[in-house]
Amino acid sequence: MKTTITQKNKTKNYIFNSFLILSSLTVTTAHSFEIKDYEKKIKTNYNITSATEKISRDALEKNLRDFVASGRPTRFVGSPGHQKALDYLEEKLKSFKSKGASYKKIEFTPNIARAGQFYADDFKKEVVAKISPTDPNYDHWKGFTLSMMKTLDSVKDKKGYNLIWEKIGTTKPSEVIILGANYDTLLNDPKTMMVDTVSAMPGADNNGTGVAALLSMIEILDKLDLPKTVRIVFFDFEELGFSGSHDYVEKLTAIPGSQKITGYINLVMLGNDSKREDKEKKLNNMKVYLRAPGEKGAEDDLKLTTLITNNGKSLYKQIDFKPEANGMNSSSHISFWEAGIPAICMSQNWESDFNPRFHTPNDFVETLNMNTYINAFRYITGAVLAWNYDVVKLP
């Protein structure tokens, strides 16, 4: 009798464990999708939205959560979390193996002196020239600048790693659009602005949203027959003087080639959105940042902005990316500006709805507006596909 009961228990355990295995497999593969052969050559707006929406809302959120989890507790350069995030990205990017797709890991030595000079010059331009030394903000930003320069010195012996995924176009391979996002994080004390290199910094919005949006976009691009070339770069050392993008652009411009760079699109902080906190009391109220009128290259930025926003809003009217030509210099697009390459930054509304958890330990996925993040992903991905297939023409 005892043996029979034991055998029954073993059978029950076997069935239960088998169910768990099958369930886990279902969870793992539930987010996979297929693009059929006739869907790989896009001709209409409907084809674009159909392709863009192949990846589900759940999958988009999972990609974001998985990336943020991979780098806990912080993705500060040189930390264990930074290395884990790097490993996670490498594994993901190596898994995309369609015809014309490739992956590269580029090691670089950050130009610490240049990055330090960037902060020194920015302090002179934005603080010394505009704020009285008796104003408390003067010492506040002076402390921040000195802390950044000290932090740069502390990582001068570390290497950086830019990760590049590219899919060569089939009919117009020389036409290239570059998209990018930084994957490292930085934590500042909210009161003193001093850098903290060891405490937790989840970096969900900054810049998990940018990274995860590009990973999700690659899932779609990898399955399509693209006429033009798309290159996606995950930048390292960006929180320290935009060193990763500076190194990338320096190498890009040093090699003459036949490729025509249409422009660079920087994705950063796509998940913060609150109607209550927004000064304009709007949801889906985002921005595209470009150089100010009159600046060298501003007209090229405007053309790129028009290309992307015309395409995006014709496909997804749920969200608005309003152009803001103010030369916002807080992310990797400025490295492209310095090299004379058209570049824009698609981001939160920094003027009306700035994320208060920026560079704090409270930048969790749970604090984000997932509807806005999903809308932003679909808008940007749809616009890139429309550009690639020349579906939407400029007026």
LUMSE-799890 format. One line per field, with one value per residue (C-alpha): residue number from 1; x, y, z. Coordinates in steps of 0.001 Angstrom, whole numbers. Last residue first. Layout:
<pts>
num <- (NUM/...)
u <- (X/...)
v <- (Y/...)
w <- (Z/...)
</pts>
This chain:
<pts>
num <- (395/394/393/392/391/390/389/388/387/386/385/384/383/382/381/380/379/378/377/376/375/374/373/372/371/370/369/368/367/366/365/364/363/362/361/360/359/358/357/356/355/354/353/352/351/350/349/348/347/346/345/344/343/342/341/340/339/338/337/336/335/334/333/332/331/330/329/328/327/326/325/324/323/322/321/320/319/318/317/316/315/314/313/312/311/310/309/308/307/306/305/304/303/302/301/300/299/298/297/296/295/294/293/292/291/290/289/288/287/286/285/284/283/282/281/280/279/278/277/276/275/274/273/272/271/270/269/268/267/266/265/264/263/262/261/260/259/258/257/256/255/254/253/252/251/250/249/248/247/246/245/244/243/242/241/240/239/238/237/236/235/234/233/232/231/230/229/228/227/226/225/224/223/222/221/220/219/218/217/216/215/214/213/212/211/210/209/208/207/206/205/204/203/202/201/200/199/198/197/196/195/194/193/192/191/190/189/188/187/186/185/184/183/182/181/180/179/178/177/176/175/174/173/172/171/170/169/168/167/166/165/164/163/162/161/160/159/158/157/156/155/154/153/152/151/150/149/148/147/146/145/144/143/142/141/140/139/138/137/136/135/134/133/132/131/130/129/128/127/126/125/124/123/122/121/120/119/118/117/116/115/114/113/112/111/110/109/108/107/106/105/104/103/102/101/100/99/98/97/96/95/94/93/92/91/90/89/88/87/86/85/84/83/82/81/80/79/78/77/76/75/74/73/72/71/70/69/68/67/66/65/64/63/62/61/60/59/58/57/56/55/54/53/52/51/50/49/48/47/46/45/44/43/42/41/40/39/38/37/36/35/34/33/32/31/30/29/28/27/26/25/24/23/22/21/20/19/18/17/16/15/14/13/12/11/10/9/8/7/6/5/4/3/2/1)
u <- (5442/7742/6725/5477/6188/9833/10625/13305/11718/8353/10141/11924/8669/6877/9645/9504/5711/5462/8104/6653/3167/4486/6374/3324/1114/3780/3767/6822/7195/6939/9938/12037/14100/13981/17727/18193/19803/16473/13690/12062/11285/10756/7209/7004/10518/12183/9300/10540/12803/13587/16999/17916/21026/22267/26031/28446/30937/30078/26405/27080/28692/25774/23354/24818/22911/22367/23113/19651/20237/16936/14969/12094/10068/6878/6739/3008/1422/-1866/-1584/357/917/742/2252/5379/6016/5667/7603/10542/11054/10324/12912/15495/14854/15042/18356/19707/18529/20232/23596/25428/23304/20910/17812/18589/19856/17403/15307/12213/9735/6973/3434/1766/-389/-1189/-1604/625/2774/2871/2760/-909/-820/2193/4628/8026/8686/10777/13946/16557/16477/19013/18258/21276/21095/20741/24326/25287/27661/30436/33215/35971/37118/37910/34268/33072/36059/35429/31695/32181/34676/32356/29388/31182/32610/29321/30975/30590/26980/27713/30436/28927/26755/24353/24438/21797/22558/19798/20687/18131/15858/15099/13851/12229/12729/15749/13975/11200/13361/15723/12929/12487/16184/15945/12990/14760/17832/15878/13556/16429/18040/17317/13732/14582/17971/17977/20519/21573/24533/28162/29277/27626/28305/27789/24703/24536/20833/19747/22898/23804/23646/24914/23870/25280/23224/23292/20900/21371/19799/21719/20079/22013/21638/24522/22605/19861/18542/19102/19861/22516/21340/23486/23971/26712/27800/30057/32397/34422/37748/38730/41995/40569/37674/38556/39659/36217/34654/36824/35755/32111/32474/34142/31278/28592/30234/30358/26728/25650/28156/26511/23015/23444/23671/26591/28744/26093/24657/24647/28202/29741/26924/25923/28974/31714/30227/29749/33391/34579/32193/33373/36997/36628/35230/38153/40707/39003/39104/37581/39678/37601/36378/33975/31620/30228/27020/25835/22608/22578/20700/19131/21225/19780/20901/24237/22395/20626/23747/25739/23049/22940/26726/26869/24121/26063/29248/27455/25985/29448/30622/33166/30856/27804/25109/23715/21944/21099/22180/20157/16993/16773/17211/14595/12052/12343/12179/9213/7340/7758/6802/3634/2663/3071/5645/3775/2485/5269/4806/1054/1577/4018/1953/-1057/1030/1685/4380/6431/8472/8679/4922/4673/7323/5471/6508/6298/6090/7642/6187/4575/7863/9229/5846/4853/8153/7574/4125/5476/8097/5524/3148/5927/6649/2996/2764/5990/4914/1559/3290/5732/2836/1044/4195/4526/886/1381/4585/2833/0)
v <- (67127/64239/60831/58022/54530/55101/51571/52585/55901/54255/51563/54167/56059/52866/52043/55548/55661/52043/52541/55850/54375/51470/53880/56119/53205/51949/55169/54553/54390/50575/50276/51808/55030/55417/55147/58610/59808/61151/60231/63655/62820/66155/66890/70382/71398/67978/66505/62927/61854/61649/63234/64394/64201/65429/64770/67717/65935/68058/67383/63646/63851/66064/63212/61271/63060/66243/69022/70399/72588/74438/73418/71609/69496/67983/64210/63576/60256/58556/59712/56630/56062/59545/60855/58763/59440/63192/63118/61128/62969/66357/65760/64652/67796/69916/68383/69236/72839/73078/71932/75128/76971/79564/77880/75823/72280/69451/67901/65809/65982/64065/64827/61408/62755/66415/68803/71445/71708/67902/66655/65594/64390/62216/60774/59169/56195/57350/58381/58363/57422/59172/59235/59771/60942/60046/58786/58289/55376/55538/55626/57706/56300/58952/60052/56783/56450/59869/59164/55981/57555/60503/58156/56210/59245/61061/63049/60356/59218/58049/55610/52863/53291/50758/51327/50420/50531/50351/49922/50549/48162/46070/42513/42001/39519/41248/44592/43333/41867/44819/47206/45334/45697/49375/50003/48099/50343/53601/52538/51256/54669/56444/55232/52006/53138/50801/52913/51180/52622/52136/54999/57916/61197/64416/66385/67807/67445/64856/62739/61732/58215/57336/54615/52749/51480/54472/54543/54664/54823/55202/55627/54482/54825/52925/49629/50809/47555/44882/47054/45878/45074/46390/45719/47631/47330/50032/48826/51039/50290/51235/52897/56427/55297/57252/60308/60550/60422/63346/65333/64554/65553/68848/69672/68717/70791/73795/73183/73483/76240/78414/77289/78933/82345/84416/83395/84985/82710/83114/83232/81226/78667/77653/78582/78246/75058/73599/74297/72468/69579/69159/69568/66538/64502/65544/64601/61271/60178/56767/53842/51801/48254/47695/44732/43960/42301/41512/41230/40898/37589/37003/36106/37898/35825/37647/40815/39185/37510/40704/42764/40412/40307/44115/44239/41764/43828/47004/45188/44036/47689/49021/51675/52344/49861/49650/47075/45354/45157/42232/43324/46527/44509/41945/44579/46446/43330/42134/45392/45104/41430/42151/44895/42457/42367/41966/45504/47131/44695/45330/49061/49097/46877/49138/52164/50511/48778/46643/43752/41165/40630/38251/36027/35698/37586/35343/36161/35059/36505/33281/31404/31783/31760/28629/26975/27819/26268/23131/22780/23425/20881/18313/19010/18440/15240/13886/14943/13188/10048/10122/10586/7619/5509/6518/5629/2259/1566/2380/0)
w <- (-48958/-47928/-49201/-46998/-48289/-49131/-47898/-45410/-44492/-43784/-41778/-39660/-39069/-38006/-35547/-34074/-33720/-32492/-29820/-28675/-28380/-26311/-24018/-23694/-22688/-20271/-18267/-16128/-12338/-12241/-14550/-11777/-11748/-7961/-7255/-8863/-12108/-13458/-10991/-11419/-15080/-16830/-17991/-19460/-20514/-20754/-22745/-22886/-25710/-29389/-29996/-33481/-35645/-39015/-39189/-38953/-36710/-33662/-34325/-34304/-30866/-29770/-30504/-27573/-24807/-22816/-25285/-26084/-29165/-28722/-31796/-30081/-32508/-31015/-30805/-30413/-29499/-30376/-33994/-35030/-38761/-40302/-37063/-37501/-41171/-40935/-37646/-39031/-42308/-40768/-38034/-40597/-42653/-39484/-38514/-41973/-41541/-38138/-39514/-38537/-36017/-37386/-36048/-32922/-33281/-32792/-30035/-30796/-27918/-26130/-24927/-24910/-22063/-21616/-18702/-20349/-17220/-17101/-13505/-13568/-17168/-16435/-18955/-18374/-20642/-23600/-21766/-24544/-28200/-30447/-34156/-36447/-40031/-43678/-43657/-47292/-47655/-50256/-47759/-46189/-42844/-40221/-40017/-38526/-36193/-34637/-34599/-32557/-30148/-29506/-29114/-26411/-24600/-24129/-21317/-18692/-18889/-22416/-21310/-23519/-26585/-28079/-31832/-34410/-38122/-40724/-44396/-47114/-49093/-45988/-46453/-43048/-40178/-38616/-38740/-36453/-33690/-34181/-33183/-29909/-29116/-30086/-27781/-25001/-25207/-25271/-22452/-20319/-20517/-18367/-18087/-16285/-14970/-11970/-10043/-6840/-4938/-5999/-8248/-6432/-8222/-6240/-7289/-3732/-2992/-5572/-5024/-8545/-10004/-13468/-15886/-18897/-21846/-24176/-27118/-30872/-34301/-37552/-40958/-43979/-47744/-49373/-49213/-51594/-53117/-50450/-47442/-45004/-41500/-38688/-35004/-33195/-29568/-28156/-25432/-23089/-21467/-17929/-16875/-16709/-14520/-11341/-13354/-14917/-11459/-10315/-13376/-12694/-9036/-9975/-12336/-9819/-7094/-9417/-10244/-6599/-5876/-8555/-7621/-4206/-5998/-4701/-7678/-9948/-12617/-16408/-17761/-14909/-14995/-18540/-20597/-17978/-16540/-20025/-20823/-17695/-18322/-21924/-20844/-18604/-21503/-23739/-21083/-20437/-24061/-23470/-24730/-27130/-27654/-30534/-30360/-33794/-35009/-38517/-40511/-44316/-44291/-40904/-37871/-34860/-31853/-31584/-30606/-27667/-26280/-26619/-24903/-21923/-21632/-21596/-18989/-16855/-17250/-16169/-13195/-12104/-12179/-14690/-16100/-13918/-14857/-11322/-9111/-11345/-14966/-16284/-14474/-16546/-19745/-18766/-17712/-21008/-23163/-21086/-21660/-25417/-25331/-23363/-25832/-28665/-31437/-34687/-34170/-36163/-39046/-39328/-38847/-41756/-44059/-43428/-44348/-47709/-49743/-47337/-48658/-45872/-45586/-48594/-47027/-43726/-40628/-37597/-33935/-30676/-27471/-26307/-26687/-23172/-21456/-23354/-22506/-18855/-19042/-20693/-17961/-15230/-16751/-16877/-13226/-12327/-14380/-12859/-9365/-9825/-11055/-8166/-5744/-7295/-6945/-3305/-2677/-4342/-2375/893/0)
</pts>
